[in-house]
């Protein structure tokens, strides 16, 4: 299907649904009691009369999209048959919406008829679920028919069950449709892809109207329609493409499915009919017990705001299901484990909330009132978010610790971080702490570690969730929220929350993800999925007041991605020039402890990650093997350390590996070297800037940069004459440079002096702190107190207007 046809399908579906929803939400429908939800409903959690006929708008969008797709693809018959199958459920749902009457058994009967029509007309059936006993039974046509009807009708009912909060059902089904479209595109199933795109586009148009103001709901008709079409498309995708796991749709729609099953089980255990409505649905409990008022309020606008906040607090559930399903769509074992994990976590959270055991970190406080409060009157604070913080010794943690301590002298500073340490995976830090004026909020996260990509993905997902919950309760109108890039794509999770809470977003980019993982050969975000993630990332950057990058090359990458010049600001990383000062190598205690007193020490200090290139260093070490005076020392840790040690043993190289040194010994650790190495793969130039350079410059040591001589650090080394730039792969050039500096102590000392002079003029901690204070003063509506790190900005807005 040509790209123009896809665009027409998506745009026509989205526009039809959006226009339809606007007309239905704003017309005479609102004044008709038969359309509005009854004020006596047990499930009612909003105050304004709300039309429940949004299904009409979504159906119009899907029908229009399917028809346009059929014209381009020549599959009009299949699209018409799909609509015929869904028609009974849609029509009965609309009758219920308009009359507000309808027995549960009757609605199940009509959705069952739709499922049966799908079985007969489209041959959509459950043929296997990778469970031996059940697969044997599914070989019996009657059993397959019965299970298919129950499953399809059950999905339709489950969507109806979560249609209580503003945008909850719309967002959940939108993600499900996108998941179907992505996998269908991957396996080249053109019809399922275009149909899922039409559904996703229609739901996007509907959500734009329904959230956050709650102007319209899907209603019974819309829920049945969307649930039926998603269920039938899921069966078609699995049945027509054997490589797609039968558990893929189960994980993709895990949230509505298991909420329905939990509800039925709970009612059965209490001797209540599973078909009887009540107010103990998990999403209703979240509204009443998790999202709480700062002050009691019953106005319609405040209730609507609370409704939308409760909905947003639940969006992480379908988002996690979407991520797992799309990432492992062809791996049944992983999806089965994900289903078991979902059941356990979901049951645990519901049990805690239902018994009023809501932990403090889970409570989201909503302040009534529509008018935004100025930062000055509300006591605006700065909130930083990063996965690691003090006392962790990783580079991002040290930078964040130093900056927050400087800012805490003039403003209220909070840090949301994990309870883990990068340098000590077994450590678990306290949940809440104060450190020299900085309030630390540590949230729980999984701790599988950084050496396994899948384990790291689980760590990231759990941090996304717990961090999002903490931000919902912590951030207030007028606050400034600074998001770092550990874990990656954190801005996508944080941006909606920050904007909803009326705060101001600043992104602090240490790298550009997902481009950086593709550049190092990890294909997780390749193709269509990668482009989708890039668009979401770009949206989160465009939503920010400003995005802080580490250099001109990184700024240029984002500029090419369409980020406005006024939203980009270059503030390089730094080191603490007061704590890290030049000293003579012979006065360094660690050199004696490491038995390096009489040798020329070439050090690599910091993270040993995937973006760094070590083959050139190993090659030079081989060439210098005969020079007993030259010693190579690697200080730190990282995912590549094991490989480096193994390769050194294989080549029989005399390389020394030292652990991260305590913070108070950092000056000794960096000063133990006569020469520092900084390396970077050429393909990640502009996506990452190695911060280890600034520590070496602070202690007055020359640097050999192994990478692009015209890149960020390569240009700095040449401009300030503080070292040598060597291209990747030039092991002979690197060996020659090391040998020359080892034989020329005066030259080595002169290059080190140049490095310290350049550092004092450009990269000292006080300089960076002043830049950050000025920037945050410009972002804050009223401005933060004048910084003590340099001249105050007379007109803070000029900082943003002038750009970088």
N, C-alpha and C positions, 0 to 999 in steps of 0.2 A: 504494500500500500504506500503510495508516494507521500512524502512529508507534507505536501500542501493539503492532501486529503485528511491526514491526521489532524492538522491544525484546524481545518474547517469543522471536522467532527467535534473536536474539543471546544472550540469557540462557540459553535452553535448550541451545543448542549449546555455549556456554562451560562451563556447569555439567556437562553430560554428559561432555565431554572431560576436565574437571578431575577429576571423581569417578572416571572410568574410569582415568585415568593414575595417580591416587593408589592405587587398588586394585591395579593391575598392578605398580606400583613397590614396594609394601609387602607384597604377599602372598607366597604360596608360590612364585610364579613365579621369584623371585630365586634359589631353591635348586635350580632345574632347569637342568642344564648345557645342555640343548637350546635354552634361551631366551637364556642369557647369551652375550655375544660371546666367541669363542675367545681364550684368552690368547696363542695363537701367531699371531694375525692381524697382518699387516704394517701394518695401518692402526690398530691399537689404541693409543690415547694416553690411557687412563685405567686406574686400578689396581683399583677396586672392581668386582665382577661387576655388570653393568648390563643390565637387561632391554631387549630390542630389539623389543618388541611395542607400542610407543606408537601405532603405526598403528591398532590396534584402538580405542583411546580417541578418536583424531581422527576415524576413520570413524564411530563412534557419534555424536559431536557433529555432524558434517556431515549424517548421515542424519536425525537428529532435527531439525536446523535446516531442512533442505530439506522435510521432511514438514510441519512447522509452517508454513513459508512457502507450500507448495502449498495448504494448507487455506485460508489467507487470500487467496491470489491466484487460486485456481482453475487453477493450472498444475501440478497434481500429475503429469500425464503427462510433461511435460518433465523434471521432477525425477527421476522414476523411470527414464526413459530414460537420463539422465546417469549414474545409479548403475549401471544395467545395463552401460553402456559401460565403466565403470571396474572392474567386478567381476573380470574375468580377471586384470588386473594386481595388484589387491589380494589376491586369493586365492593367486596364485602367490608373491607376496611374503611372505605369512604362512606359507606352507609352508616357504619358505627360512628364515624367522625361527625356526620351531619345530624344523626338522630340521637347520639350519645346513648344508644341502647345496643345491646348485643350480648348474647350468651357466650361463655368461653368455649363450650363444646362446638357451637356453630362456627366460630371463627377458626377453630382448629380444623373443622371439617372443610372449610373453604380453602385454607392454606394447604390442607392435605390433597384436595382436588388439584390444586396447582402443581403440587409435587408429583401426583400421579400422571398428570398430563405431560410433565417433563420426562417421566419414565417412558411413556408411550410414544410421544411425538419426537422427542429429542434423543431418546435412548440414553438419558443421563441416569446412571444408577451406581450404587456402591458395589464394586466387584471385589474389593480386597482392602484390608487395613493393616497388613503385615503382622497379624496375630493369628497363629495357625488354626486354633479352634474356630474363631470367628470367620476366617477365610474359608474354612470347610463348609460352614453353614451358608455363607454367601454364594456358594456354588448352586444352592437351591434357589430357583427363580422366585418362588413365593417369598422366601425369607429376604432376598435381596430387595424385592419390591417393598415389603413392609418396612425394612430398615431405612430405605431411601425416603419413603414418604414421611416417616417419623423424623428423620434427620433434617430434611428440607423444611418441613413445617416447624420444627423446633427452632431452626435458625431464624425464621421469620418472627416467631414469638419472642425470641431472645432480643432481637433488635427493638421490638416494641417495649420490652421491659426496661431498657435503659433510656428511653425517650422521655426523661423527666427533667433533666437539667439542660440549661442553655448550651447547645452545641455539642453535647456529649455523644449522642447517637450519630450526629452528622460527622463529627471528627473521627469516631471509631470506624464507621462504614467508609469514610473517605480513605483512610489508611488501608482498609481491607481491599478496596477497589484498586488503589495504587499498587498494592502488593501483587494482586492478580495480574495487573497490566505488566509489571516488571518481569515476572516469571514467564508470562505468555510471550513477551518480547524475546526473552532469552531462548525459549524453545521454538520460536517462530510459529506460534499459533496465532494467525492473523485475526480470526474472528473473535476469539476470547480477548485478545489485546485491544481491538477497537471497541468492543462492547464494554470492557472494563474501563477504558479511557472515557467513554461516554458517561458511564455511571460516576466515575470520579469527578469529571468536570461538572456534572449536574449537582453533585453533592457539594462541590466547592462553591458554586453559585448560591446554593441554599444556605451554606454555613455563613457566608458573608452577610446574609440578612438575619440569621437566627442568633449569631454570637457577636458581641457579648450582651446585646440589649434584650435578647429573648423575645423577639417580635413575632416568632412563628415556630411551631413544632412540626416534626414529621407527621405526627398523628398515627392512628392505626393503619390507615391506607398506605401512608408513606413507609412505615416500618415494615409492613408485610411486603410491599413492592420491593424495597431495597434488600430485605432479607432473602426473599425468593430469588431475585436476580443474582445476588452474590452466591447463594448456595448452588444454583443451577450452573453458573459459570465455573464455580470451583469443581463441581463434578465433571463438567465437560473438559476442563483443563487436565485433571488427573487421569480421566479415562482416555483422552486422545493422545496423551504424552506420558508414556510409561516411566520416563525418567523423573517425573515429578512425584514426590512422595505423597501418599494418601494422607499423611499427617500434616502436610503443609497448610491446607485450609483449616484444620483443627487448631493449629497454633495461631494462624493469622486471625481467627475469630474467637480465640480462647476467652477473651474478656466477656462478651455477651453470652457465649455458650455456658461458661462455668458459673456466671452469675445466676443464670436461669436454673441450672442444675443444683447449685447451692441452695437457692431459694426453695425449690421443690423438696430437697432433702430436709431442710430446716422445718418446713411446714409438716412434713410427714412425721418427723421425730416428735413434734409437739401435738400430734393428733389433729392437725388442721388440714383441710382439703388443699392439695397443691394448686387448685384452680382459684382459690379465694385470694383477693388482693389484700395487701397489708402495707404498713409503712416501715418495714424493717429491711428493705432492700439496702445493700451496701452503699449505693450512691446516696440514698436518702440519709443514712446514718452519717456519712461524711458531711453532708450539708448541716445536719443538726449538731454533731458532736465534734467534728474536726475543725470546721470553719466557724469561728465564734466571733461575737461582737466585742469590740473594745468598749462600746457603750451600747445599751439596748436601743434598738430602733426598729420601727415597723413600717416606715415609709416604703412606698412601692419602689422607688429608685434604689434605696439601700438594700431591699430584699432582692431585687434583680442583680445588684452587684454581688451580693453574697452567693446567689445562685450561680453566677458565672464563675466566681472564684472556686466554688466547690467543683464545678465541671472541669476547670483548668487543673485543679489538683488531682483529678483522675486521668488526665490525658496521658500520663506516663505509662499507664497500664497497656492501652492499645499500641502505644508507641514502641514499648519493649517487645510486645508480641509481633509487631510488624518487622522490627529489626531482626529478631531471631528467625522468623519464618522466611524472610527474603534471603538472609545470609546462608541458611541451611535448607533450602527448599528441596534439595535432592538427597538429604541425609536423614533417613528415617530414625536411626538410633538417637541422633542428637535431638531431633524434634520430639521423640518420645520422652527423653529426659527433660526437655524443656517443659513439656506438658505436666510431668510429675512435679517439677519445681514450681510451676505456676500454681498448681493445686495447693501445695504445702504453704507457699508464701501467702496466697490469697486467703486461705483458711485461717492462718495465724493472724493476719491483719484484721480480718473481720471479727475474729474472736476477741481481740483486744478492744476494738472500737465498740462492739456490742455490749461488752461488760464495763463500759466506761473507763477502761484502762488505757486511755489514749496518752501515750508518752508526750512530754512537753515539747519535744522537738517536732512532733507531728502536727501540733495545733497551729492553725493559720488564723491570725487575728485580723478582722476587717474593721477598719475605722469608718463609722457612718459619716455621711456628708458628701456632697458632690464637689464642693470647691476645693481645689488643690491648696495645700498649706505651703507657705513659703519656707525654704530651708532655714531661714534665720529664726522664724517663730517655732518651727517644729523641731529644731535641733538636728539639722540634716547631718548625716554621717556618710563616711566613705566605706564601702564594702568591697573588699578584694576577695576573689575566688580563685583558688589554685589547689591542686590535689595534695601538695606538700607545703609545709611551713615549719618554722622553728619548732623543735631543735634539729630538724632534718638538715643535712649538709649538701643536698643536691644544688645545682647552680640556680635553678628557678626559685628554690626555697630561700637561698641566701639573699638573692636580689630582692625578693618580696619582703623578707624580714627587715633588711636595711631600710627599704623605702617606707614601710609602715611605721617603723620606729621614728623616722624623721618627721613623717606627717602627723604622728600621734601627739607631737608637741603643740600642734596648732589646731587639730580637729579631732572629732570622734571617729576612730578607725576600728573596723571590724574585719575579721578574716574568716571566711568559710573554707574549711579544708578537711582532709580525711584524718583518721586516727592512725594512719600508717606512716612509716619512714622509708624513703627510697633507699637509704644506706643501711637499713636494718629491717628486712622484711618481717622478722618475727615480733617486732615491737608493736605495742598498742598504746597509744597516747590517751590521756583523759579527754572526755567529751567536751569539757569547757575549761577555759583557763584565761588568765590575764598575764600578759607579759609586757612590762614597761609601758603601760597605757594602752596596749592593743588588746581588744577582746577577741578571743579565739573560739570559734564554734567548730568543733570537730565532729563530723558525721560518720556514721558507719559505712563501710564499703567492704566488698569482698577483697581477699588478700591472696590471690593465686600467684601474684608476682609478675615480673616483667620478662621472664625467660620463655614464656609460652604465649603465643599470639592470642590463642583462644581464651586462655586464662586472663590475659590482660584485657580482652574485650569484655569479659564478665566484670572485672574490676571497674572498667569505665562505665558500664551500664548501671551498676549499683550506685556509683558516685553520682551519675546524672540524676537518678531518682532522689536520693537522700539530699543532695545539694539543692535540687529544685524545691523540695518540701521546705528546707530551711530558708531559702530565699523568699518563699511565699510568706513566711511568718516574720522574717527579719526586715525586709525592704519596705520602706515607706515612701510616700510622695515627696519628691525633692531630693532624695538620696542620690548619690553617685555610686554606681556599681561598676567596678573594674574587673573584667573577665580575662584571665590568662588562658593559655592554650594547653594546659595539662589538667584533665584529659583533652584530647583533640575534639574539635567541634563543640566545645562547651558553650560557645556563644549561641548556637542554634537552640540549645535547651534554655539558656538564661534569657535570651532576648525577649520572648513573649512574656515572661514573668516580669521582667524589669519594666517593660512598656505598660503592662496591665496595672502594675502598682504605681505608675506615674513617676518612676525614677528615671535617671539619666544613665545611659549605657556608654561605657568606654571599653573597647577591646584592646588588650595588650598582647600583641602577637609575637611569640618567640619563634614560631615557624608557621608555614602556610600549609594547611592540611585540607584535602587529601593529596594534593600534588606531591608532597614530600614522600609519602609512602610509595606512590607509583614510581617516583624517581629512583628509589632504592630497590625496585624489583618486586614489591609486594602488590599482587594484582587484585587485592580485595575490593578496591574501589575503581576498577577499570570499567570501561564501556558505559552503558546507560546509567548504572547505579552511581558511578563516579560523577557523571554529569549532573545527576539529580542532587547528590550531596554538595557539589560545588555551587549549585544554584541556591540551595538552602543556606550554605555558608555565606555566600555573597549577600543574601537578603539580611542575614544577621549583622553583617558588617555595614550594610547600607542603613540599617536601623539605628546605628550607634551615633552618638554625638561626634565622636572622633575615634579613629583607630591608630594606635601607637605601634609603629614598626621600628625595626632595629637598624635600618640602613636604607640608603638610596636605592639599592638593587631590589630590596623587598618592596619598597614603595612603588617602584615601577611595575612589579608583577601585579600588585593590586590595582594600580591605575589601569593596566590593560584589561583587568577583569571588570572594569566599569565603576569602580569605587571613586567617588568624587574627590578631586584634589583637596577641597576644603575639609574633608573627613579624614585626611591622612596627616600624620605628624611623626617625624623621625626623632626618637629619643634612644640613643644607643645604650646598651648595657654598660655597666661600670664596675669598679672595685673601690674598696674603702682605702683611700690613700693615706689616712691616718694610721690605720692598723697594718697596712702592707707598705713597708718602706724598704728601700734598697739597703743591703748589708753585704759585707764581704763574704764570699763563699767559705773562706777558712774560719770564719766566726760562727758558722752554722752548726748547731749541735746535731741535727739529724744526719748530716754527712758522716759524722763519726759513728753514729749509731747504726747507720746503714753500711758502714765500711767503704765509704766513697771519698775519703779525705784527699787522697792523692790522685784522683781521677777527674777527667773532664766529663761532667754529668750532662747528658742530653735527656730531658724529661718530657714526658707527655702527661699532663695533669688534668684530670676531670673525667667526664663521662665517656665511656668507650661504646659509642652507639653505632647504629646502622648507617647514619649519614656521614660517618668519618671513613677515610680511606687509609688503610694500614699497609697495603702491599708495598707501597713505595718505601715506607719506614723499614719494613722487614728486609726488603732488598738491599737498602743501604746498610743495615746492620750486618748482612752477610758480607758485603764488600769491605766493611770495617772490622771484620772478625779478628784479623791479625793485629789490630791496634789495641793492645791491652789497656792503654790509658783511657780510652773512650768507653763510657758506661751508659747504657740505655736503661732508663727507669720509667715505668708506667705507674702512675699514682691515681687511684680511683677505682671505679667499677663500671659495669654496664653490660648490655646483652652480648657484646662482642668480646668480652674479656676471656671467656672460656676458649673461644676460637683462637684468640691471640696466644694464650698460653700453650694450647695444643700445637699451633703452628711453630712456635718458638722451640718446643721440644722436638718436633719433627725435623726442623732444620738445625738443631743442636746449637741454638743461639743463646748467648749468656745475657738474657734480659731479666731485669728485676721487676717484680710486681708488688706494689705496696697498696694497702687499703687507704680509703679516705682518712685523712687526718682530722683530729678535733678542730673545731673552729678557732680555738685559741692558738693552735699550732699551724694555722694556714700560712702565716708569713714565713715560718721556718720551712714548711713543706715546699712552697714556691721558690724560696730563696736557696734551697738545696741544689738547684740546678744552675749550671753555667749557661745553658741554652735551652729554650723551650720550643717544642714542636706543636704546631696547630695544623690540623688537616681537615679537608672537606672534599667530598665527592664533587666533581665538576657539575654533575647533573642537578645537584640541589643548590647550586649557587643562586642566591636571590630568594630561596625558600627558607634558609636557615643562616644565622650568623653565629659562629662559635664564640661564646662569651669567655672562654678560657684565655683568649688573647689579652683581655684587660687585666687579669691578675698577674700575668707575666710582665706586662708593661709597668704595673704598679711597683713591683719589686726590682725594677731596673734591669731586666734580663732581655737580651735580644731574642727575636723570634724568627724561626724559619717556617714560612707558611707553605704548605703543600696543597696546592689547589690552583684555581684560576688566578693568574697574576693581576688580571683586571677586575676581579671580584671585589667584594666589600673589604675583606681583611687584606687581600693581596694589594689593593690600591693604597690602603693605609700604611702597610709596611714599606712600600716604595716611596710614598709621599713624605713620610717622616723619617726615612732612612734609619729605621729601627730594627732591621733584619733583612732577610733574603726571601724572595718568593720563588718557589720551585714548582714546576708543573707536575700534575699527577702522572705517575709512571716513570718519572726521570730519577731512577734510583742512583744513577751515576752522578747526576747533578747534586742530589741531596748528600751523597757521601762526600763529594768534593767540597761542598759548602761546610759540612760539619768538620771535615779535616782541616780546612783553611781557618775556621774560627778557633778550633782547638790549638792551632799553632800560632795564633795571633791574639794574645790576651789583651793587648791595647785596643785592637779593633773591636773585640768582643765587648770591652768595657765602654767604648765610645758608642756603640750601637745601643747598649743598655741604657746609657745616659740619655740618648735621644728618645728612647722608649718612655722613660720616666718623665721627661719634659713634655712630650706629647700627651702623656696621660694626665699630668697636672693641668694642662690647658683644655682638655676635651672630655676625659672619661672619669674624672674623680667623682666620688659619691655625692659630694656637696653640689657639684654642677648638675648632675642628674636629678637630685632631689629638688633643686630650684626649678628646673624645667617642669617636673611633675607637679609641683605645687602651683606654678603659674597656670599650667594646663587645667588642673582640677578647679582652680579659681575661675577660669573662663567657662568651664562646663557648668559649674554650679550657678544657679539663677542669681543668687545674691553674692556669690563669691565667698571663698573661705578666708579666714584671717590671713593677713599678710604674711608670707613665708619669711623665715629668718635666713634663707639660703642665698639671698641676693636681692637685687632691686625688685620691689613690688611692681606688678603690672598696673599702670595707671588705668588702662581700659582693658579689662580682662577679655572682652569679646574680640579685641583685636588679635589675640593669640590664635583664635580659630579662623578669623577672617583672613589673616595673612597666610595661613597654611604653613606647611613645613618649609 
